[in-house]
Amino acid sequence: MKLNKFIIALGVAGLAFTACENEFNEDVQLNVNIAAENGVSFDGKTITVKAGTPVNFRLAGDPDYLTFFSGEAGKEYKNRERVTVDESEIESSKLMFSLQGQYGKPANILTMYISEDFPGLAKNDFKADSVLVETHNWNTLIAANEFPTAATTTPYELDMTPYMGKRIAIAICYRGQDNTAAQSRFYFKNMQILNTMKNGQQSTFAAASFGFTPVNMCQALNFTDQKGMTSNREYGTMTNNTSGIWNFVNTNNFFIHSSNAKTDLKYSWLVSNLLVVNACSPDDGTALKNVSQSLDSYQYTYSNPGTYTATFVASNFNYKKESQVVKEYQVVVTE
């Protein structure tokens, strides 16, 4: 009797194992239907909808992972791996940011440079890097006298089309001039390269992707008001307020901290990696589900008239097999 129970249990376990193995080997399945309701029409290929009206996608197949690309700017499936924009597509290219100065006398402290032949920082040889940034034949992007002379916020918009397709480096030099008052703090807000295409679409390349590295020229002097910086003094940043040191906790609002009056003059460079002006971030889709979730419908609203390609990407991934299905639909959004 016990033997029979063991055989039955073994058989059930074998069936369960076989079922799991079959599941691991299954191709991903996805069916998408569009609810033709509330001003939404669908002819099997094209969805027509009025701007501001939700489109209800009905989903079947239960893939492990499902991602949606709406087809709007920055959300196009065809651009999911794009890292540069073709130069011929670009109407204008601008380096944009706002600069906010605080405290003291901000005049002539900052200079911004650009180079088409900078070899790049070693980042492990401070002596060589410090000599390199000081002796390199930089081109001036914003001269010291073009930066604010008072504590204020100033927008900057610089034409980058002459550098299209070239590998460039951008550098910012902070050099204190006067310690009779506080040495100024400067915030760089929303720095980005904005490329506007001939079709009106825009792509951005944000400062977070510039690869800025400080070259803290005064670290060897061990200033009293910088002693809180105990590691990576030559190339490091801080997450608190340390005099004359860059803070990159928020890359959309990075800054170099001020120094009190009567303290040593601060001197630091901030140098980007080599970058391409027409670089861009790949387009992103919206993750709708993962292997632990179920989803039978998804609703999306297009706000602006136009023609878009809505794309669903369904995937199964496991140790046995990978499979993927892509479903695309043209969406005509009317006024």
Secondary structure, 3 states (H helix, E strand, C coil): CHHHHHHHHHHHHHHHHHHHHHHHCCCCCCEEEECCCCCCEECCCEEEEECCCEEEEEEECCCCEEEEECCCCCCCHHHCCCCECCHHHEEEEEEEEEEEEECCCCCCCEEEEEECCCCCCCCCCHHHHHHHHHHCCCEEEECHHHCCCCCCEEEEEEECHHHCCCEEEEEEEEECCCCCCCECEEEEEEEEEEEEECCCCEEEEEHHHCCCEEEECCHHHCCHHHCCCCCCCCCCCCCCCCCCCEECCCCCEEEECCECCCCCCCEEEEECCCEECCECCCCCCEEEECCCCCCCEEEEECCCCEEEEEEEEEEEECCCCEEEEEEEEEEEEEC
